[in-house]
Amino acid sequence: MGLEPFTPGDAIFEDEDILRDSHQPETLLEREDELKEYQSALQPIINGARPRNIFLYGQTGVGKTVATDMIIDRLQIDQEKIDNLDIHAVNIICKNLTTSYQVAVKLANRFRSKDERLPPTGYPPDTVYEFLWEHLKEIDSTHVLLILDEIDAVGEDDNILYELPRCNDNGNVPPEMTKVGVIGISNNFTFREQLSARVTDSLCDEEIHFPPYDSDQLRSILRQRAKRAFIDDVLEDDVIPLTAAIAGQESGSARQALKLLFKAGDIARSDGAESVDESHVREAEPLIKEGKVKSELQSLPAQSHVTLYALLRLHAKDELPAKTGKIYEEYKKATSHFEAEEKTDRTIRNRLNQLSLKGFLSVDEKNMGARGGSYYVYQFGVRPKLIQNVLENLDRVEI
């Protein structure tokens, strides 16, 4: 049987791109308090003062990055009305940057032409910082905001989070030349607890927590997007309440709620249905759950991927569940496969805890009595095959 011809027209969607991650909404619903707090933290810049250093935290899909984009856009529009004020924002995603050195190199390269970019290795860290300080001193702006999204990727190597917020105080970048502020964004609730005291004192002038959305908030967000995304009256009345309830209970993530609504519409379209109903949402739910796990696995820092690879190796040898020590020994072998920097056993213990919190691993405490003490053993909390498939797409892994 041959392929059906592609023809224009859609009985379900008016503009499906409205439901995609890439869509920038004009307003951020259900985040009025967080936006007000965020704007207040940046008010000193408009007054010509030094920026406060801001730390945002909350799980994925709760509006941190969208809020940041909207606030920075507003700030740069409003500065045009003010004399002697020029704000320059530099935004980098740190997802695959596992050391302070790598973050410093990426920041320095944002001020350099393509031909002059620094290589990922080869310079002493102090030299890279000096390059960065010179760029910040030379820029023709009164204020520079350095936005570090997914900064938790650096783990315990947090020196960059000490150096940047203090570069004005330490004289590396005199404030009369450029006033520098840092906005750190983390998807990891426990990341702040892992930071050294000197970093929290420097980075966290202002902390803004973005909590998960509840079902009522998700319903409001979905209605706003659905109004433009779907053809009028194509959604049955129970679709948005059901989608919001599922996403609210499962994750509290607007991103996941929008994906579920889109998938339900996509299934209805594929079925040739005239409307989207509850059955399409129910059919979409398991597909989105597996997609969510894959997406979160793909977005993990490189060191977490190496740790999962070590567990896959132990699984292949039927040696799970395993104690931290055994996992760490396998991890050290895995670093050569990934050409990754070998971290300390403390770092890997933290990675195992984070992976457990996300549900990718399950952990059990074993108690051997008064003499034997207690210890933890880890095994997979999701299908090992799913993890293997994700890692194979990141790197050629053979188990």
TILOZA-314957 format. One record per residue (C-alpha): residue in one letter; x, y, z. Coordinates in steps of 0.5 Angstrom, whole numbers, padded with zeros to 4 digits, always signed. Layout:
% TILOZA-314957
aXYZ
...
//
This chain:
% TILOZA-314957
m+0000+0000+0000
g+0003+0007-0002
l+0004+0013+0002
e-0002+0018+0003
p-0001+0025+0000
f+0001+0030+0005
t-0005+0035+0004
p-0006+0042+0008
g-0011+0043+0013
d-0012+0040+0021
a-0018+0039+0024
i-0015+0039+0031
f-0010+0045+0032
e-0010+0052+0030
d-0003+0053+0032
e+0000+0047+0035
d+0007+0051+0036
i+0003+0055+0042
l+0004+0048+0046
r+0012+0047+0045
d+0017+0049+0049
s+0020+0054+0044
h+0014+0058+0045
q+0015+0064+0049
p+0008+0067+0052
e+0007+0074+0053
t+0005+0073+0060
l+0007+0068+0065
l+0001+0066+0069
e+0001+0064+0076
r+0008+0067+0078
e+0006+0074+0080
d+0009+0073+0087
e+0016+0070+0084
l+0016+0076+0078
k+0015+0081+0083
e+0020+0078+0088
y+0025+0078+0082
q+0024+0085+0079
s+0025+0088+0086
a+0032+0084+0087
l+0034+0087+0080
q+0031+0094+0082
p+0038+0097+0084
i+0041+0096+0077
i+0036+0101+0075
n+0038+0106+0080
g+0045+0105+0078
a+0047+0101+0084
r+0051+0094+0084
p+0046+0088+0082
r+0045+0083+0087
n+0047+0076+0086
i+0040+0072+0085
f+0039+0064+0086
l+0033+0061+0083
y+0031+0054+0085
g+0026+0049+0083
q+0024+0043+0079
t+0024+0043+0071
g+0018+0046+0068
v+0016+0051+0073
g+0018+0058+0070
k+0025+0060+0072
t+0028+0060+0065
v+0022+0064+0062
a+0021+0069+0068
t+0029+0070+0067
d+0028+0071+0060
m+0022+0076+0061
i+0025+0080+0066
i+0031+0081+0063
d+0028+0083+0056
r+0024+0088+0061
l+0030+0091+0064
q+0033+0092+0057
i+0027+0095+0054
d+0027+0100+0060
q+0034+0102+0061
e+0033+0106+0054
k+0029+0111+0058
i+0035+0112+0063
d+0041+0116+0062
n+0048+0113+0063
l+0045+0106+0064
d+0047+0100+0059
i+0046+0093+0062
h+0049+0087+0058
a+0046+0080+0059
v+0050+0074+0058
n+0046+0067+0059
i+0049+0061+0058
i+0047+0054+0060
c+0051+0050+0064
k+0048+0043+0063
n+0054+0039+0060
l+0059+0044+0064
t+0062+0040+0070
t+0067+0044+0072
s+0068+0051+0074
y+0074+0052+0069
q+0069+0050+0063
v+0064+0055+0066
a+0069+0060+0066
v+0072+0058+0059
k+0065+0058+0056
l+0063+0065+0059
a+0070+0068+0057
n+0068+0066+0050
r+0062+0069+0050
f+0066+0076+0049
r+0071+0073+0044
s+0070+0072+0036
k+0070+0065+0033
d+0077+0065+0031
e+0079+0067+0038
r+0076+0062+0042
l+0079+0059+0048
p+0080+0051+0048
p+0076+0047+0053
t+0083+0045+0056
g+0090+0048+0056
y+0090+0054+0060
p+0091+0055+0068
p+0085+0056+0071
d+0088+0063+0074
t+0089+0065+0066
v+0082+0064+0064
y+0079+0068+0070
e+0084+0073+0068
f+0082+0073+0061
l+0075+0074+0063
w+0076+0080+0068
e+0079+0083+0062
h+0073+0082+0058
l+0069+0085+0063
k+0073+0091+0064
e+0073+0092+0057
i+0066+0092+0056
d+0062+0098+0054
s+0057+0097+0059
t+0055+0100+0066
h+0052+0093+0068
v+0053+0086+0066
l+0049+0080+0069
l+0052+0073+0068
i+0046+0068+0068
l+0048+0061+0069
d+0042+0056+0068
e+0043+0049+0070
i+0049+0051+0075
d+0048+0045+0079
a+0052+0041+0073
v+0058+0043+0077
g+0057+0039+0083
e+0062+0041+0088
d+0067+0044+0084
d+0063+0051+0086
n+0069+0056+0085
i+0066+0060+0079
l+0060+0061+0084
y+0065+0064+0089
e+0070+0068+0084
l+0064+0071+0080
p+0060+0074+0085
r+0066+0077+0088
c+0069+0080+0082
n+0068+0087+0084
d+0069+0086+0091
n+0076+0083+0090
g+0078+0088+0085
n+0078+0084+0079
v+0073+0088+0076
p+0073+0095+0079
p+0065+0097+0080
e+0067+0104+0077
m+0069+0100+0070
t+0063+0095+0070
k+0058+0093+0076
v+0057+0085+0075
g+0052+0081+0078
v+0050+0073+0078
i+0044+0070+0077
g+0044+0062+0078
i+0039+0058+0076
s+0038+0051+0079
n+0033+0045+0078
n+0036+0041+0084
f+0033+0043+0090
t+0039+0040+0094
f+0044+0044+0090
r+0044+0050+0095
e+0046+0045+0101
q+0052+0042+0097
l+0055+0049+0096
s+0061+0051+0101
a+0059+0057+0106
r+0063+0062+0102
v+0059+0061+0096
t+0052+0061+0099
d+0055+0068+0103
s+0057+0071+0096
l+0052+0068+0091
c+0045+0068+0095
d+0044+0075+0096
e+0037+0074+0094
e+0034+0067+0093
i+0027+0066+0090
h+0024+0059+0090
f+0019+0057+0084
p+0015+0051+0087
p+0011+0046+0083
y+0004+0048+0080
d-0002+0045+0083
s-0008+0043+0079
d-0012+0049+0079
q-0006+0053+0077
l-0004+0048+0071
r-0011+0049+0069
s-0011+0056+0068
i-0004+0056+0064
l-0007+0050+0060
r-0013+0054+0058
q-0009+0060+0056
r-0005+0056+0051
a-0011+0052+0049
k-0015+0058+0047
r-0010+0059+0041
a-0007+0052+0040
f-0014+0049+0038
i-0019+0050+0034
d-0025+0053+0037
d-0030+0048+0041
v-0025+0042+0039
l-0023+0040+0046
e-0029+0036+0050
d-0030+0040+0057
d-0026+0035+0061
v-0020+0035+0057
i-0016+0041+0061
p-0019+0039+0068
l-0016+0032+0067
t-0010+0034+0064
a-0008+0039+0069
a-0010+0034+0075
i-0005+0028+0072
a+0000+0033+0071
g-0001+0037+0078
q-0001+0030+0081
e+0005+0027+0077
s+0010+0033+0077
g+0007+0040+0078
s+0011+0042+0071
a+0007+0046+0066
r+0012+0043+0061
q+0009+0036+0062
a+0002+0039+0062
l+0003+0042+0056
k+0006+0036+0053
l+0001+0032+0055
l-0005+0036+0052
f-0001+0036+0046
k+0000+0029+0045
a-0008+0028+0047
g-0009+0033+0041
d-0004+0029+0036
i-0007+0022+0038
a-0014+0025+0036
r-0011+0028+0030
s-0008+0021+0028
d-0015+0018+0029
g-0019+0022+0025
a-0023+0024+0031
e-0027+0031+0031
s-0025+0033+0038
v-0021+0031+0043
d-0024+0027+0049
e-0022+0024+0056
s-0020+0017+0052
h-0014+0021+0048
v-0011+0024+0055
r-0011+0017+0058
e-0008+0014+0052
a-0003+0020+0052
e-0001+0019+0059
p+0004+0013+0059
l+0007+0016+0053
i+0009+0022+0056
k+0011+0019+0062
e+0016+0015+0059
g+0018+0021+0055
k+0019+0025+0061
v+0024+0020+0064
k+0028+0020+0057
s+0028+0027+0057
e+0031+0028+0064
l+0036+0022+0063
q+0038+0026+0057
s+0039+0033+0061
l+0043+0030+0067
p+0050+0032+0068
a+0056+0028+0065
q+0058+0026+0071
s+0051+0023+0073
h+0051+0019+0066
v+0058+0016+0068
t+0055+0014+0074
l+0049+0011+0071
y+0054+0007+0066
a+0058+0004+0072
l+0051+0002+0075
l+0049-0001+0068
r+0056-0005+0068
l+0054-0008+0075
h+0047-0010+0072
a+0050-0014+0066
k+0055-0018+0071
d+0048-0019+0076
e+0052-0015+0081
l+0046-0010+0083
p+0044-0008+0088
a+0051-0006+0090
k+0054-0001+0096
t+0057+0005+0094
g+0064+0003+0094
k+0063-0002+0089
i+0059+0003+0085
y+0065+0008+0086
e+0070+0002+0083
e+0066+0001+0077
y+0065+0009+0076
k+0073+0010+0076
k+0073+0005+0070
a+0068+0008+0067
t+0071+0015+0067
s+0076+0013+0061
h+0070+0010+0057
f+0067+0017+0057
e+0074+0021+0057
a+0071+0024+0063
e+0075+0027+0069
e+0075+0022+0075
k+0071+0025+0081
t+0072+0024+0089
d+0068+0018+0092
r+0064+0024+0096
t+0062+0027+0089
i+0059+0020+0087
r+0055+0019+0093
n+0052+0026+0092
r+0051+0024+0085
l+0047+0017+0087
n+0043+0021+0092
q+0041+0026+0087
l+0039+0020+0082
s+0035+0017+0088
l+0031+0023+0089
k+0029+0023+0082
g+0027+0016+0082
f+0032+0013+0077
l+0035+0009+0083
s+0032+0006+0089
v+0036+0006+0095
d+0035+0001+0101
e+0039+0001+0108
k+0042-0005+0110
n+0043-0006+0118
m+0048-0011+0120
g+0047-0010+0128
a+0051-0007+0133
r+0057-0010+0130
g+0056-0009+0123
g+0053-0002+0123
s+0049+0000+0117
y+0050+0002+0109
y+0046+0003+0103
v+0045-0001+0097
y+0043+0002+0090
q+0039-0001+0084
f+0035+0002+0078
g+0029+0005+0079
v+0027+0005+0072
r+0028+0000+0067
p+0036-0001+0065
k+0034-0002+0058
l+0031+0005+0058
i+0038+0008+0061
q+0042+0004+0056
n+0038+0007+0050
v+0039+0014+0053
l+0046+0013+0054
e+0047+0010+0047
n+0045+0016+0044
l+0050+0020+0048
d+0056+0016+0047
r+0057+0009+0044
v+0056+0005+0050
e+0057-0003+0049
i+0054-0007+0055
//
